Amino acid sequence: MNGVDEAHLRRALDLAEQGRRTVTQGAMVGCVLVRDDAILAEGFHARPGGPHAEAVALAAVADARGATAYVSLEPCAHHGRTPPCADALIAAGIARVVVAAGDPFPLVAGTGIDRLRAAGIDVEVADRASPIGLAARRQNAAYRTATVLGRPHVTYKAAVTVDGRTATRAGDSRWISGPESRRLVHEWRAAAGAVLVGRGTAIADDATLTARDCDPVAARQPLRVVADRSALLPITAHVVRTSAEGAVLVVVGPNAPASRRSALERAGVETAVAADAPALLALLHARGVQSVLLEGGPTLAGALLAAAVIDRLAVFVAPGVMGDPAAPGLFGDALAPVAIADVVPLASLEPETVGRDILLDGWLRDPP
């Protein structure tokens, strides 16, 4: 694989990104068809059940014989809601296929590549650890985590002062981060399968948790989830009162009073039972949720960290100092390591300037 191949794969990744908000189930995929150093056609997967990227690109060109197909994800080799893309590439006379990442779905998982090679097509696959291979896996982290681990991919979003505090000791957190950071979070909500907070955050912030400040306007709203073990969320909470704007799910503990659940349900929200953080994620996975944007406070975040189910951190560090050791941090005392060797390591950490804030993008683990 050479520099030209990598450039076309980067373009395929850019195309795939156009499905970020709409491909809430399944994988984002982009495809570029190239022949004689000229791009013939491009395509991306726009929505679940719709044509795959390869099919879109092939439909845009009259003759693709002898071309190279650059795809961000291994072409499928099974009949799902659409026909196999591997067969379409073979039928179109594609001579070479360059793949950024394999597909972990059990009905694909190498069979697409094998089928192409069996048909005499030259196939190149990027190394998993290479920059392009890692970028392709991270782009579809939600799909890959749901497919391989059987749970949604979890990103914990938080805003902290320079000394790592998420709110005052009285619970005031509006606003630690700047307007540019808050707009970016709305973009993330528009792409998330679910937004998750605990009851304390839902009450303290009186948050709506919808994607509002987006360009273009969000075409769909994420499932709004409140973890509330005792079902004590007031029906006057903003997230309850706005249930008509998008689905709301309150996840309660096994011993939550039936009367409280009934009151919430009469107010227009759904309730469900989960005993702990992994069970909550399993419940969301069963509903088809691939990605969770965790916006809860340190208690809920600490529970998910202790359960080792947080995959990514998105921490906005604002230019301010709280100066109060009693003010809450990111995770509370969920782990409380006594030695540096017990600290949870990150696979990577990259900074980015967002307005006056610094966004720390940290991956606890790379996607499978």
C-alpha positions as CSV (number, residue, x, y, z in Angstrom):
1,M,0.0,0.0,0.0
2,N,1.5,3.4,-1.1
3,G,0.8,7.0,-0.5
4,V,-1.8,7.2,-3.3
5,D,-3.7,4.3,-1.7
6,E,-3.7,5.9,1.7
7,A,-5.0,9.2,0.2
8,H,-7.9,7.4,-1.5
9,L,-8.6,5.5,1.8
10,R,-8.7,8.9,3.6
11,R,-11.2,10.1,1.1
12,A,-13.3,6.9,1.7
13,L,-13.2,7.7,5.5
14,D,-14.3,11.3,4.8
15,L,-17.2,10.0,2.7
16,A,-18.2,7.5,5.4
17,E,-18.3,10.3,8.0
18,Q,-21.3,11.8,6.1
19,G,-23.4,9.0,7.6
20,R,-22.3,9.9,11.2
21,R,-25.8,11.2,12.2
22,T,-27.9,8.9,10.2
23,V,-26.3,5.5,10.5
24,T,-27.3,4.9,14.1
25,Q,-27.2,1.1,13.6
26,G,-24.7,-0.7,11.5
27,A,-21.4,0.8,10.1
28,M,-20.5,4.0,8.4
29,V,-18.8,3.1,5.1
30,G,-17.3,5.1,2.2
31,C,-16.1,4.0,-1.2
32,V,-14.0,5.5,-4.0
33,L,-13.7,4.0,-7.4
34,V,-10.4,4.9,-9.2
35,R,-9.1,4.0,-12.7
36,D,-6.0,5.4,-14.4
37,D,-5.4,7.8,-11.6
38,A,-8.8,9.4,-12.0
39,I,-11.8,9.1,-9.6
40,L,-14.7,7.5,-11.4
41,A,-17.3,7.6,-8.6
42,E,-17.8,7.9,-4.9
43,G,-20.5,6.7,-2.4
44,F,-21.3,6.3,1.2
45,H,-23.8,4.4,3.4
46,A,-26.4,7.0,4.3
47,R,-28.9,5.0,6.5
48,P,-29.6,1.5,7.9
49,G,-31.3,-0.6,5.2
50,G,-30.2,1.7,2.5
51,P,-27.7,0.9,-0.3
52,H,-24.1,0.3,0.9
53,A,-21.3,2.6,-0.2
54,E,-20.0,0.2,-2.8
55,A,-23.4,-0.1,-4.4
56,V,-23.9,3.7,-4.5
57,A,-20.5,4.2,-6.2
58,L,-21.0,1.4,-8.7
59,A,-24.4,2.8,-9.6
60,A,-22.8,6.2,-10.4
61,V,-20.6,4.9,-13.2
62,A,-21.4,3.1,-16.4
63,D,-18.3,1.0,-16.6
64,A,-16.1,0.2,-13.6
65,R,-14.1,-2.6,-15.2
66,G,-10.4,-2.6,-14.2
67,A,-10.9,0.0,-11.5
68,T,-9.6,0.0,-8.0
69,A,-12.2,0.2,-5.2
70,Y,-11.1,1.9,-2.0
71,V,-13.5,1.1,0.9
72,S,-13.3,2.1,4.5
73,L,-14.7,-1.3,5.7
74,E,-14.5,-4.8,4.3
75,P,-17.2,-5.4,1.7
76,C,-20.0,-7.5,3.0
77,A,-20.4,-11.1,1.7
78,H,-23.9,-12.0,2.9
79,H,-27.5,-11.2,2.1
80,G,-28.9,-8.9,4.8
81,R,-31.1,-5.9,4.0
82,T,-29.0,-5.4,0.9
83,P,-27.2,-7.8,-1.5
84,P,-23.5,-8.7,-0.9
85,C,-21.2,-5.9,-1.9
86,A,-18.4,-8.4,-2.6
87,D,-20.5,-9.9,-5.3
88,A,-21.4,-6.5,-6.8
89,L,-17.7,-5.6,-7.0
90,I,-16.9,-8.9,-8.7
91,A,-19.8,-8.5,-11.2
92,A,-18.6,-5.0,-12.0
93,G,-15.2,-6.2,-13.0
94,I,-13.2,-4.4,-10.3
95,A,-9.5,-5.4,-10.5
96,R,-8.3,-4.3,-7.1
97,V,-9.8,-3.6,-3.7
98,V,-8.1,-1.7,-0.9
99,V,-9.7,-2.0,2.5
100,A,-9.1,0.2,5.5
101,A,-10.4,-2.2,8.1
102,G,-11.9,-5.6,8.4
103,D,-15.6,-6.1,9.4
104,P,-16.0,-8.0,12.7
105,F,-19.6,-9.0,12.0
106,P,-19.7,-12.8,12.1
107,L,-21.2,-13.2,8.7
108,V,-18.4,-11.1,7.1
109,A,-15.3,-11.3,9.3
110,G,-12.9,-12.0,6.4
111,T,-15.3,-13.8,4.1
112,G,-15.8,-10.7,2.0
113,I,-12.0,-10.4,1.4
114,D,-11.8,-14.2,0.8
115,R,-14.6,-14.0,-1.8
116,L,-12.9,-11.2,-3.7
117,R,-9.6,-13.0,-3.8
118,A,-11.2,-16.2,-4.9
119,A,-12.6,-14.3,-7.9
120,G,-9.1,-13.2,-8.8
121,I,-9.3,-9.7,-7.4
122,D,-6.1,-8.2,-5.8
123,V,-7.0,-7.2,-2.3
124,E,-4.9,-5.1,0.1
125,V,-5.9,-4.5,3.7
126,A,-4.4,-1.8,5.9
127,D,-2.6,-3.0,9.0
128,R,-4.8,-2.7,12.1
129,A,-2.2,-0.7,14.0
130,S,-1.3,1.7,11.1
131,P,-2.7,5.2,11.3
132,I,-5.3,4.5,8.5
133,G,-6.2,1.2,10.1
134,L,-6.7,2.7,13.5
135,A,-8.6,5.7,12.1
136,A,-11.0,3.3,10.3
137,R,-11.6,1.3,13.4
138,R,-12.2,4.3,15.6
139,Q,-14.6,5.8,13.1
140,N,-16.8,2.7,13.5
141,A,-16.0,2.3,17.2
142,A,-19.8,2.1,18.1
143,Y,-20.5,-0.6,15.5
144,R,-17.4,-2.6,16.4
145,T,-18.0,-2.5,20.1
146,A,-21.7,-3.5,19.8
147,T,-20.7,-6.3,17.4
148,V,-17.8,-7.7,19.3
149,L,-18.5,-6.9,22.9
150,G,-22.3,-7.0,22.8
151,R,-22.8,-3.5,24.4
152,P,-22.8,0.1,23.3
153,H,-19.6,2.1,23.0
154,V,-19.5,4.6,25.8
155,T,-18.0,8.1,25.6
156,Y,-17.8,10.1,28.8
157,K,-18.2,13.8,28.2
158,A,-17.4,16.2,31.0
159,A,-16.2,19.8,31.6
160,V,-13.7,20.5,34.4
161,T,-11.8,23.4,35.7
162,V,-8.0,23.4,35.5
163,D,-8.0,21.7,38.9
164,G,-10.3,18.9,37.7
165,R,-13.6,20.0,39.3
166,T,-16.9,19.3,37.5
167,A,-19.1,21.5,39.7
168,T,-19.1,23.5,42.9
169,R,-19.7,21.7,46.2
170,A,-23.3,23.0,46.0
171,G,-23.7,21.3,42.6
172,D,-23.5,24.4,40.3
173,S,-21.9,23.5,36.9
174,R,-23.4,26.0,34.5
175,W,-21.4,26.8,32.7
176,I,-17.8,25.6,33.2
177,S,-17.1,25.2,29.5
178,G,-17.5,27.8,26.8
179,P,-20.2,28.2,24.2
180,E,-18.1,26.6,21.4
181,S,-17.7,23.4,23.6
182,R,-21.4,23.3,24.3
183,R,-22.2,23.6,20.6
184,L,-19.8,20.7,19.9
185,V,-21.6,18.5,22.5
186,H,-24.9,19.1,20.7
187,E,-23.3,17.8,17.5
188,W,-22.2,14.7,19.5
189,R,-25.8,14.2,20.8
190,A,-27.1,14.4,17.2
191,A,-24.9,11.4,16.3
192,A,-25.4,9.4,19.6
193,G,-27.7,6.5,20.0
194,A,-28.4,7.5,23.6
195,V,-27.5,10.3,26.0
196,L,-27.1,9.0,29.6
197,V,-27.2,10.9,32.9
198,G,-27.9,10.1,36.5
199,R,-30.9,11.4,38.5
200,G,-28.7,13.9,40.3
201,T,-27.5,15.5,37.1
202,A,-31.0,15.5,35.6
203,I,-32.2,17.4,38.6
204,A,-29.3,19.7,39.2
205,D,-28.9,20.8,35.6
206,D,-32.6,20.4,34.8
207,A,-31.3,19.4,31.4
208,T,-33.3,18.6,28.3
209,L,-30.5,16.4,26.8
210,T,-31.7,17.0,23.2
211,A,-29.5,18.0,20.2
212,R,-30.5,21.6,19.5
213,D,-27.6,23.8,18.6
214,C,-26.6,21.9,15.4
215,D,-25.8,22.8,11.8
216,P,-27.6,21.4,10.0
217,V,-30.6,20.8,12.4
218,A,-30.6,17.4,13.9
219,A,-32.9,15.1,11.9
220,R,-33.4,12.8,15.0
221,Q,-33.0,12.9,18.7
222,P,-31.0,10.5,20.8
223,L,-32.7,8.3,23.3
224,R,-32.5,10.2,26.6
225,V,-31.7,7.9,29.5
226,V,-31.8,8.7,33.2
227,A,-30.2,6.2,35.7
228,D,-32.5,6.5,38.7
229,R,-32.2,3.5,41.1
230,S,-35.1,4.5,43.3
231,A,-37.3,6.1,40.6
232,L,-37.2,9.5,42.4
233,L,-36.9,11.7,39.3
234,P,-39.6,14.4,39.7
235,I,-42.2,14.4,36.9
236,T,-41.6,18.2,36.8
237,A,-38.0,17.6,35.6
238,H,-37.3,19.2,32.2
239,V,-36.3,15.9,30.7
240,V,-39.7,14.4,31.7
241,R,-41.7,17.5,30.6
242,T,-40.1,17.4,27.2
243,S,-40.8,13.7,26.5
244,A,-42.8,14.7,23.4
245,E,-39.6,16.0,21.8
246,G,-37.9,12.6,22.0
247,A,-38.0,9.3,23.8
248,V,-37.0,9.2,27.5
249,L,-36.1,6.1,29.4
250,V,-35.7,6.0,33.1
251,V,-33.7,3.0,34.2
252,V,-34.5,2.0,37.8
253,G,-33.2,-0.6,40.3
254,P,-35.0,-3.9,41.0
255,N,-36.4,-2.5,44.2
256,A,-37.8,0.8,42.8
257,P,-41.4,1.4,44.0
258,A,-44.0,0.5,41.5
259,S,-45.9,3.6,42.3
260,R,-43.0,5.8,41.3
261,R,-42.5,4.0,38.1
262,S,-46.2,4.3,37.3
263,A,-46.1,8.1,38.0
264,L,-43.2,8.5,35.6
265,E,-44.9,6.4,32.9
266,R,-48.1,8.4,33.2
267,A,-46.0,11.5,32.6
268,G,-44.9,10.1,29.3
269,V,-41.6,8.4,29.9
270,E,-40.7,4.7,29.7
271,T,-39.1,2.8,32.6
272,A,-37.0,-0.3,32.7
273,V,-35.1,-2.3,35.3
274,A,-31.3,-2.8,35.5
275,A,-29.4,-3.9,38.6
276,D,-26.0,-2.3,37.7
277,A,-24.1,-0.5,35.0
278,P,-23.4,-3.5,32.8
279,A,-27.0,-4.5,32.9
280,L,-28.0,-1.0,31.9
281,L,-25.8,-1.2,28.8
282,A,-27.1,-4.6,28.0
283,L,-30.6,-3.2,28.1
284,L,-29.6,-0.4,25.7
285,H,-27.8,-2.9,23.4
286,A,-31.0,-5.0,23.2
287,R,-32.8,-1.9,22.0
288,G,-30.3,-1.4,19.2
289,V,-28.3,1.4,20.8
290,Q,-24.7,1.3,19.5
291,S,-23.3,4.4,21.1
292,V,-23.8,6.2,24.5
293,L,-22.8,9.7,25.3
294,L,-22.4,9.7,29.1
295,E,-23.1,13.2,30.5
296,G,-23.7,12.1,34.1
297,G,-21.9,13.2,37.2
298,P,-19.1,11.5,39.1
299,T,-21.3,8.9,40.8
300,L,-22.6,7.4,37.6
301,A,-19.3,7.9,35.7
302,G,-17.5,6.2,38.6
303,A,-19.8,3.2,38.4
304,L,-19.2,2.7,34.7
305,L,-15.4,3.2,35.1
306,A,-15.4,0.6,37.9
307,A,-17.2,-1.7,35.6
308,A,-14.6,-1.1,32.9
309,V,-17.2,-0.1,30.3
310,I,-16.1,3.4,29.5
311,D,-14.3,3.4,26.2
312,R,-13.5,7.0,25.5
313,L,-13.1,10.3,27.4
314,A,-14.0,13.7,26.1
315,V,-13.0,16.2,28.8
316,F,-13.2,19.9,28.2
317,V,-10.7,21.7,30.5
318,A,-11.9,25.3,31.0
319,P,-9.7,28.3,31.9
320,G,-10.7,28.5,35.6
321,V,-9.8,27.2,39.0
322,M,-12.3,26.0,41.6
323,G,-9.8,25.8,44.5
324,D,-12.1,23.6,46.6
325,P,-11.1,20.1,47.5
326,A,-14.7,19.3,48.4
327,A,-16.0,20.1,44.9
328,P,-16.7,16.9,42.8
329,G,-14.1,15.5,40.3
330,L,-14.6,13.3,37.3
331,F,-15.2,10.0,38.9
332,G,-15.5,10.5,42.7
333,D,-13.8,7.7,44.6
334,A,-14.9,4.9,42.3
335,L,-11.4,3.3,42.2
336,A,-9.2,5.2,44.8
337,P,-5.9,3.5,43.8
338,V,-3.2,3.5,46.4
339,A,-0.4,3.1,43.9
340,I,0.4,4.7,40.6
341,A,0.5,1.2,39.1
342,D,-3.2,0.9,39.8
343,V,-4.1,4.0,37.8
344,V,-6.3,3.3,34.8
345,P,-4.1,3.8,31.7
346,L,-5.3,5.5,28.5
347,A,-4.4,4.0,25.0
348,S,-4.0,7.6,23.7
349,L,-4.7,11.2,24.7
350,E,-4.8,14.1,22.2
351,P,-5.6,17.8,23.0
352,E,-7.6,20.2,20.8
353,T,-8.5,23.8,21.3
354,V,-12.2,24.6,21.3
355,G,-12.8,28.2,21.9
356,R,-11.1,29.1,25.2
357,D,-11.3,25.4,26.3
358,I,-8.9,22.5,25.7
359,L,-10.6,19.3,24.7
360,L,-8.8,16.2,25.9
361,D,-9.7,13.3,23.7
362,G,-8.7,10.1,25.5
363,W,-9.3,6.5,24.4
364,L,-9.2,4.0,27.3
365,R,-9.1,1.2,24.7
366,D,-9.0,1.1,21.0
367,P,-12.0,-0.5,19.2
368,P,-11.9,-4.3,18.6
